[in-house]
Amino acid sequence: MASRQEIRMLQGTVLGVEKTGEKKKDEEGNVWEKCIFSLELTGFSKRTPDEVLPNNLKGKEIKLVRWCLFDWHYKIRVRKTLEPDETEAVIKGKSSDSVYW
């Protein structure tokens, strides 16, 4: 397992949220909806202050798949953080199930 300092997480600003219509119910009876976020990459999380966003990724728009339930999940112009595996996929230029462009 990577040490805390080796974990990199990109962040971006939410430009828009598209509801897909795909829904699932959790064990508490809440109905979650699959959404696709359009994100403009802005940099790395504050936990990795020495990381610098490569020039080819500055301002790049990506799509991020998340499950939404609460009204605050749909906010735009807020910061959203990618998971470490999503971050590595973007850096390597490879799409995944949860991140693509």
Backbone torsions as a table, in degrees:
resi	resn	phi	psi	omega
1	MET	NA	140.3	-178.1
2	ALA	-72.3	146.9	176.2
3	SER	-70.9	163.5	-177.6
4	ARG	-57.2	-35.7	-178.1
5	GLN	-71.7	-22.6	-178.5
6	GLU	-85.8	-12.6	-177.8
7	ILE	-80.1	120.4	-179.8
8	ARG	-112.4	136.9	179.1
9	MET	-135.2	117.7	175.9
10	LEU	-74.1	154.9	174.3
11	GLN	-129.4	157.3	176.5
12	GLY	-151.9	167.8	177.7
13	THR	-97.2	132.1	-179.4
14	VAL	-72.9	121.1	178.1
15	LEU	-94.7	-29.0	-179.0
16	GLY	-170.5	160.6	179.6
17	VAL	-131.8	125.7	178.7
18	GLU	-112.2	122.6	175.4
19	LYS	-80.0	132.9	-177.3
20	THR	-90.8	-17.7	-176.5
21	GLY	90.5	-13.9	177.4
22	GLU	-77.3	128.0	-175.9
23	LYS	-129.3	155.2	173.7
24	LYS	-147.4	149.1	-179.0
25	LYS	-104.0	135.3	177.8
26	ASP	-90.5	178.7	-176.1
27	GLU	-65.0	-17.1	178.4
28	GLU	-94.8	1.8	178.5
29	GLY	90.1	1.7	178.0
30	ASN	-74.7	139.1	179.3
31	VAL	-101.7	112.9	-179.7
32	TRP	-95.8	146.4	178.3
33	GLU	-119.5	133.9	178.2
34	LYS	-72.5	129.6	-178.3
35	CYS	-128.5	153.9	175.9
36	ILE	-116.9	117.9	179.8
37	PHE	-93.8	134.9	169.5
38	SER	-93.6	123.6	-176.0
39	LEU	-124.4	139.3	170.6
40	GLU	-102.0	118.6	-177.8
41	LEU	-64.3	135.0	-177.7
42	THR	-121.1	-22.8	-178.8
43	GLY	158.3	-163.8	178.7
44	PHE	-98.7	161.0	179.0
45	SER	-64.6	162.5	-179.1
46	LYS	-64.7	-17.0	-179.0
47	ARG	-74.0	-13.6	177.7
48	THR	-126.5	68.9	-173.5
49	PRO	-65.8	-20.2	-178.4
50	ASP	-87.2	-8.2	179.7
51	GLU	-77.7	139.1	178.2
52	VAL	-120.0	132.1	-180.0
53	LEU	-68.6	124.6	178.3
54	PRO	-58.5	146.1	-178.1
55	ASN	-54.7	-37.1	-178.3
56	ASN	-69.7	-12.0	179.4
57	LEU	-105.3	-12.2	-179.1
58	LYS	-62.4	121.4	178.3
59	GLY	76.2	2.9	-180.0
60	LYS	-65.6	138.1	177.2
61	GLU	-95.2	129.0	178.2
62	ILE	-126.0	166.8	175.3
63	LYS	-111.3	134.2	-177.3
64	LEU	-127.1	125.8	-177.7
65	VAL	-94.5	127.9	178.1
66	ARG	-143.0	158.9	174.4
67	TRP	-98.2	131.8	-174.7
68	CYS	-119.5	147.3	177.4
69	LEU	-137.4	-52.6	-173.5
70	PHE	-87.7	156.3	-177.7
71	ASP	-59.5	-32.4	-179.4
72	TRP	-72.0	-12.7	174.8
73	HIS	-68.3	-22.5	-173.7
74	TYR	-97.9	7.4	-177.3
75	LYS	-66.5	143.5	175.1
76	ILE	-109.5	165.6	-177.2
77	ARG	63.0	25.0	174.7
78	VAL	-111.1	163.1	179.6
79	ARG	-83.8	137.7	176.9
80	LYS	-130.6	136.7	-176.8
81	THR	-105.1	134.6	176.4
82	LEU	-82.6	152.7	174.2
83	GLU	-71.8	159.2	-179.4
84	PRO	-55.5	-40.7	179.9
85	ASP	-68.9	-34.1	176.2
86	GLU	-67.4	-41.5	178.1
87	THR	-59.1	-47.6	-179.1
88	GLU	-63.7	-37.6	178.0
89	ALA	-62.7	-44.5	-179.9
90	VAL	-63.9	-44.9	-179.3
91	ILE	-60.8	-38.2	-179.4
92	LYS	-83.3	-5.6	179.6
93	GLY	74.6	26.7	-178.4
94	LYS	-115.7	131.9	176.6
95	SER	-73.1	160.4	175.3
96	SER	-140.4	-176.0	178.1
97	ASP	-63.6	-27.9	-174.2
98	SER	-112.5	-5.8	179.0
99	VAL	-144.9	134.8	178.9
100	TYR	-160.4	179.7	177.8
101	TRP	-140.0	NA	NA
